[in-house]
Amino acid sequence: MPACKRLSCLPTPPGSSIRLICLSLLAVCAPASAIAAEVVIRQASTRLVDQTYLLDANIKFDLGEEALEALEHGIPLYIVIDCEVTRERDYLWDETVTEWRQVYRLDRHALTDQYLLINQNTGLRQHHSSLERATQALGKIHGNPLLQRSMIEKGYRYIGRMRARLDIEALPPPMRPTAYVSSTWRLSSPWYEWTITP
């Protein structure tokens, strides 16, 4: 049996940094057949309602084996959703009209075996009976205010851009060095773009 497998059997005091180090070493030793980790924005768009552009999006989250292992051991994961609107210009770089960022905390309660999703911007808390339901709720954005109609001028082309990512900087310090070098921890979708019509 490889040494990295034996590390998971070591008794560790609850909340100790040794547990975090063991989890980091397990991530390095993870087999090639580990669950694929990816974040994909399937769709994103805006609609104008009462002079406000609202954002709708559908994001698919597959967290991967290392992130799931950390979650099962009581380590919360922070998911960041970035969105921006730019105005295209012919001779200069595009102008940023607005930027929007939403941060979520995903946590597992061992006693209740429930998953807690917290919107760090608003404080809204959701309890889910399974990880699948929690990530589905995380991936559904409906009617989030993005910008006012007065910020858009006719005669210009406006582009909305969006991405979703796992915040490695929010992991406990002992886990970060491994997360920096592990491709399975660097979970980030490509930027998804769409046109906003004035």
C-alpha positions in Angstrom: 0.0 0.0 0.0 1.5 3.4 -0.9 2.6 5.7 1.9 0.1 8.4 0.9 -2.8 6.0 1.5 -1.6 5.1 5.0 -1.6 8.8 6.1 -5.4 8.9 6.0 -5.5 6.3 8.8 -3.4 8.3 11.3 -5.4 9.4 14.4 -5.5 13.2 14.5 -7.0 15.5 17.1 -10.2 17.3 15.8 -9.4 20.7 14.2 -5.6 20.1 14.2 -3.4 21.3 11.4 -2.1 17.7 11.0 -5.4 16.7 9.5 -5.1 19.5 7.0 -1.6 18.5 6.1 -2.7 14.9 5.6 -5.5 16.0 3.3 -3.0 18.0 1.3 -0.7 15.0 0.9 -3.7 12.8 -0.1 -4.5 15.4 -2.8 -1.0 15.1 -4.2 -1.2 11.3 -4.1 -4.7 11.2 -5.7 -5.0 8.6 -8.5 -5.3 9.5 -12.1 -8.8 8.0 -12.1 -10.1 10.6 -9.6 -13.5 12.2 -10.2 -13.2 14.9 -12.9 -13.4 18.4 -11.5 -14.8 21.2 -13.6 -16.9 24.3 -13.5 -18.9 25.1 -16.7 -21.2 28.1 -17.4 -23.9 26.6 -19.6 -25.8 29.8 -20.1 -25.8 33.4 -19.1 -27.9 36.4 -20.2 -29.5 39.6 -19.2 -33.0 40.9 -19.5 -34.4 44.4 -19.0 -37.1 44.8 -16.3 -38.2 48.2 -15.0 -35.0 49.9 -16.2 -32.7 47.3 -14.6 -30.8 44.6 -16.4 -31.2 41.4 -14.5 -28.7 38.5 -14.7 -29.8 34.9 -15.3 -27.3 32.0 -15.5 -26.9 28.3 -15.2 -23.6 26.9 -13.9 -22.6 23.3 -13.6 -20.3 22.4 -10.6 -18.3 19.2 -10.4 -16.0 19.7 -7.4 -13.7 16.8 -7.8 -12.4 14.2 -5.3 -10.0 16.5 -3.4 -12.5 19.2 -2.8 -15.2 16.7 -1.8 -12.8 15.1 0.7 -12.0 18.4 2.3 -15.7 19.2 2.5 -16.4 15.9 4.1 -13.7 16.6 6.7 -15.4 19.9 7.7 -13.4 22.3 5.6 -15.7 24.9 3.9 -15.3 25.8 0.2 -15.8 29.3 -1.1 -17.1 29.7 -4.6 -16.7 33.1 -6.4 -18.9 34.2 -9.3 -17.5 37.2 -11.2 -19.4 39.2 -13.7 -18.6 42.4 -15.6 -20.1 44.5 -18.4 -17.8 46.3 -20.9 -18.4 48.8 -23.7 -16.4 48.1 -26.8 -14.3 50.9 -28.2 -12.6 51.1 -31.6 -9.2 52.6 -30.7 -8.9 52.2 -27.0 -9.2 49.2 -24.7 -12.8 48.3 -23.7 -14.3 50.4 -21.0 -15.6 48.5 -17.9 -19.1 49.7 -17.1 -19.8 47.6 -14.1 -18.4 44.7 -12.1 -20.4 42.3 -9.9 -19.1 39.6 -7.6 -21.0 37.0 -5.6 -19.2 34.8 -3.0 -20.8 31.6 -1.6 -19.7 29.4 1.3 -20.4 25.7 1.0 -20.2 23.7 4.2 -21.2 20.3 5.4 -22.7 19.7 8.9 -21.6 16.3 10.0 -24.3 15.8 12.7 -27.2 16.5 10.4 -25.5 15.3 7.2 -26.8 18.4 5.5 -25.1 20.9 3.3 -25.2 24.6 4.1 -24.9 27.2 1.3 -24.4 30.8 2.5 -24.4 33.9 0.2 -21.6 35.9 1.8 -22.9 39.1 0.1 -26.4 38.9 1.5 -26.2 36.4 4.4 -28.9 34.3 2.9 -28.6 30.7 4.2 -29.9 27.6 2.4 -29.9 24.0 3.8 -29.8 21.1 1.4 -30.2 17.4 2.0 -27.5 16.5 -0.5 -24.4 17.9 -2.2 -26.1 17.6 -5.6 -28.9 19.8 -4.5 -26.6 22.3 -3.0 -24.5 22.6 -6.1 -27.6 22.8 -8.3 -28.9 25.7 -6.1 -25.4 27.3 -6.3 -25.5 27.1 -10.1 -28.9 28.7 -10.6 -28.8 32.5 -10.8 -32.2 34.1 -11.6 -33.0 37.8 -11.6 -29.9 39.2 -10.0 -29.7 43.0 -10.6 -26.6 43.7 -12.7 -26.8 47.4 -14.0 -29.2 50.2 -14.6 -30.6 51.0 -18.1 -29.2 54.6 -17.7 -25.6 53.1 -17.7 -26.1 51.8 -21.3 -25.9 54.2 -24.3 -27.2 53.5 -27.8 -24.6 53.3 -30.6 -22.2 51.2 -28.6 -21.8 47.4 -28.2 -21.9 46.0 -24.7 -20.5 42.7 -23.7 -21.4 40.7 -20.5 -18.7 38.4 -19.2 -19.0 35.8 -16.4 -16.9 33.1 -14.7 -17.2 30.9 -11.6 -14.2 29.6 -9.6 -13.1 28.0 -6.4 -11.3 30.5 -4.1 -8.0 28.8 -3.2 -7.0 31.7 -1.0 -9.9 30.9 1.3 -8.6 27.4 2.1 -6.8 26.9 5.4 -3.1 27.9 5.1 -1.7 24.3 5.4 -3.8 23.3 2.3 -2.9 26.2 0.0 0.6 25.1 -1.2 -0.9 21.8 -2.5 -3.9 23.6 -4.0 -1.6 26.0 -5.9 0.2 23.2 -7.7 -2.7 20.7 -8.1 -4.8 21.1 -11.3 -7.8 19.5 -9.6 -7.9 22.3 -7.1 -7.7 25.1 -9.7 -11.4 25.0 -10.5 -12.4 27.9 -12.7 -14.7 28.1 -15.7 -13.6 30.0 -18.9 -15.1 33.4 -19.3 -18.6 33.2 -20.8 -19.6 36.1 -23.0 -22.9 37.5 -24.4 -24.1 40.7 -26.0 -26.2 43.2 -24.1 -28.6 45.1 -26.3 -29.2 48.8 -25.4 
